[in-house]
Amino acid sequence: MADRIVIGANGRKYITQEPAPMTDRELMQQALEALDSDNPDIQLRSAIALRERLVPQERKWVGLTDEEIDNVHNKLKTWFMGTYNIRNIYQALEAKLKEKNNAP
């Protein structure tokens, strides 16, 4: 079990225990054992757990607010003293979007 801090609706913090996440090897072992089971519920739960681990979850795209665009523009004016080109703008906006969307 692993401890996790949770903030309740009343704003108070408390500690709860959750099972430690399974390793990939443990998950595969569980899936193989489920195949030998005659219980369809066990097979289904194992298949769902395996799919959740293997299929990447779709992430929600986060765009830039008008204020963030203005901040990027102001930084460009400062860095390049007003002599920046369109490529600098694209690169600065791309960097900010990657930062917000956790891209490498």
Number of C-alpha atoms within 10 A of each C-alpha: 9 10 11 10 10 12 10 9 7 6 8 8 11 10 11 11 10 10 8 9 10 12 9 12 9 11 17 16 12 18 21 14 13 19 15 9 12 9 10 11 11 16 18 14 13 21 19 13 15 16 11 11 13 10 8 8 8 6 7 7 8 12 13 12 9 9 9 14 16 12 12 17 18 13 14 18 13 12 11 11 10 12 10 14 10 8 9 14 15 11 11 17 17 12 15 17 17 14 12 13 14 9 8 6
